[in-house]
Amino acid sequence: MTYQSQLSNPIRSGVARVVGSPVVRTVSLLALCAAYIQGPLTKIFDFNGALAEMDHFGLHPAAFFAIAVIGFELAASAMVISGFLRWAGALALSGFTLLATFIALRFWEIAPGMDRTMATNAFFEHLGLAGAFVFVAAFDLTKGAGK
C-alpha cells in the first residue's frame, strides 16, 4: 500500500480527523499532565504531607523543595496544555519524571515480592511517561509547531 493510498483510506481519514481534533488533542494533553496537576494540588491541600514526602526522599529544606515542585509541575503542565513553549514544558516534565523515578522507585533495592513488583511496574510506567513527553516535544518542534 502506498503512502498516497493510505491517506485516501476513508477509515484512516476519519480516525485522523477525530484524533487530530483540537478537543481530543487538549484532552490528551490534560491526561498526559494529570499526575502533574493532581500531585501539586494534593501537596497544596496537605502541605504537611508534602513536607513529609520531601523528608522521606531526603530533600532538604523540605519546604523549599515542596514549593518548588508544586510550582514547577503546575507551570510545566500549563505550558504543555496551553501550547506556550510546549516543547520546553514537555522536556522539563520528562527530565523531572526521570529524576523522580530514579529517586522514588529504586525497585532494585527492594526485596523480591509484591512491593518490588509494584515498584518495578511503576518505574517502567514512568519511563514510558517520560518518553511520551519527549514525543510531545519532538512533535511540537517539528510538525506540530504553532498548532
C-alpha positions as CSV (number, residue, x, y, z in Angstrom):
1,M,0.0,0.0,0.0
2,T,1.5,3.3,-1.0
3,Y,1.6,6.4,1.2
4,Q,-0.9,8.2,-1.0
5,S,-3.4,5.3,-0.8
6,Q,-3.1,5.2,2.9
7,L,-4.1,8.9,3.1
8,S,-7.1,8.3,0.9
9,N,-8.4,5.4,3.1
10,P,-11.8,6.8,4.5
11,I,-11.4,5.0,7.8
12,R,-7.9,6.3,8.3
13,S,-9.0,9.8,7.3
14,G,-12.0,9.7,9.8
15,V,-9.8,8.5,12.6
16,A,-7.2,11.1,11.8
17,R,-9.9,13.8,11.8
18,V,-11.1,12.7,15.3
19,V,-7.7,12.1,16.9
20,G,-6.3,15.2,15.4
21,S,-9.1,17.5,16.5
22,P,-8.3,20.3,18.9
23,V,-10.7,18.8,21.6
24,V,-9.0,15.4,21.5
25,R,-5.6,17.0,21.5
26,T,-6.4,19.1,24.5
27,V,-8.0,16.2,26.4
28,S,-5.0,14.0,25.6
29,L,-2.5,16.7,26.9
30,L,-4.6,17.1,30.0
31,A,-4.5,13.3,30.6
32,L,-0.8,13.3,30.0
33,C,-0.3,16.0,32.6
34,A,-2.9,14.7,35.0
35,A,-0.4,13.4,37.6
36,Y,1.5,16.7,37.4
37,I,-1.7,18.6,38.2
38,Q,-3.2,16.2,40.8
39,G,0.2,15.9,42.6
40,P,0.7,19.6,43.3
41,L,-2.9,20.1,44.2
42,T,-2.7,17.3,46.8
43,K,0.5,18.9,48.1
44,I,-1.2,22.3,48.4
45,F,-4.2,20.9,50.3
46,D,-1.9,18.7,52.5
47,F,1.3,20.7,52.9
48,N,2.4,18.7,55.9
49,G,2.1,15.6,53.8
50,A,4.2,17.3,51.1
51,L,6.8,18.2,53.7
52,A,6.8,14.5,54.9
53,E,7.3,13.3,51.3
54,M,10.3,15.6,50.8
55,D,11.8,14.4,54.1
56,H,11.2,10.8,53.1
57,F,13.2,11.3,49.9
58,G,15.9,13.3,51.7
59,L,15.2,16.6,50.0
60,H,16.1,19.4,52.4
61,P,15.0,22.0,53.2
62,A,11.6,20.2,52.7
63,A,9.5,23.4,52.5
64,F,11.7,24.8,49.7
65,F,11.5,21.6,47.7
66,A,7.8,21.2,48.2
67,I,7.1,24.7,47.0
68,A,9.5,24.3,44.1
69,V,7.9,21.0,43.0
70,I,4.4,22.4,43.3
71,G,5.3,25.5,41.2
72,F,7.3,23.5,38.6
73,E,4.7,20.8,38.0
74,L,1.8,23.3,37.6
75,A,3.8,25.7,35.4
76,A,5.2,23.0,33.1
77,S,1.8,21.4,32.8
78,A,0.3,24.7,31.9
79,M,2.9,25.1,29.2
80,V,2.2,21.7,27.7
81,I,-1.5,22.1,27.7
82,S,-1.6,25.7,26.5
83,G,1.0,25.3,23.8
84,F,3.1,28.1,25.2
85,L,6.7,26.7,24.7
86,R,5.1,23.3,24.8
87,W,8.3,21.6,23.8
88,A,10.2,23.2,26.8
89,G,7.5,22.2,29.3
90,A,7.3,18.7,27.9
91,L,11.1,18.2,28.1
92,A,11.2,19.7,31.6
93,L,8.5,17.2,32.7
94,S,10.3,14.4,31.0
95,G,13.5,15.2,32.9
96,F,11.7,15.7,36.1
97,T,9.9,12.4,35.7
98,L,13.2,10.6,35.1
99,L,14.9,12.2,38.1
100,A,11.9,11.5,40.4
101,T,11.7,7.9,39.1
102,F,15.3,7.2,40.0
103,I,14.8,8.8,43.4
104,A,11.5,7.2,44.3
105,L,11.3,3.9,42.5
106,R,14.6,2.1,43.2
107,F,13.0,-1.3,42.7
108,W,16.4,-3.0,42.5
109,E,16.9,-2.2,46.2
110,I,13.6,-3.9,47.3
111,A,13.5,-7.5,48.3
112,P,11.7,-9.8,45.8
113,G,7.9,-9.9,46.3
114,M,4.8,-7.8,45.7
115,D,6.4,-4.4,46.7
116,R,9.3,-4.9,44.3
117,T,6.9,-6.0,41.5
118,M,4.8,-2.9,42.0
119,A,7.8,-0.6,42.2
120,T,9.2,-2.2,39.0
121,N,6.0,-1.7,37.1
122,A,5.7,1.9,38.3
123,F,9.4,2.5,37.3
124,F,8.8,1.4,33.7
125,E,5.4,3.1,33.5
126,H,7.3,6.4,34.4
127,L,9.9,5.7,31.8
128,G,7.0,5.5,29.3
129,L,5.6,8.7,30.5
130,A,9.0,10.4,30.2
131,G,9.1,9.1,26.6
132,A,5.7,10.4,25.8
133,F,6.8,13.9,26.9
134,V,9.8,13.7,24.6
135,F,7.5,12.7,21.8
136,V,5.3,15.7,22.5
137,A,8.3,18.0,22.5
138,A,9.6,16.4,19.2
139,F,6.2,16.8,17.6
140,D,5.9,20.4,18.8
141,L,9.4,21.3,17.5
142,T,8.8,19.7,14.1
143,K,5.4,19.0,12.6
144,G,3.2,20.4,15.3
145,A,4.8,23.7,16.0
146,G,2.4,26.6,16.1
147,K,-0.7,24.4,16.3
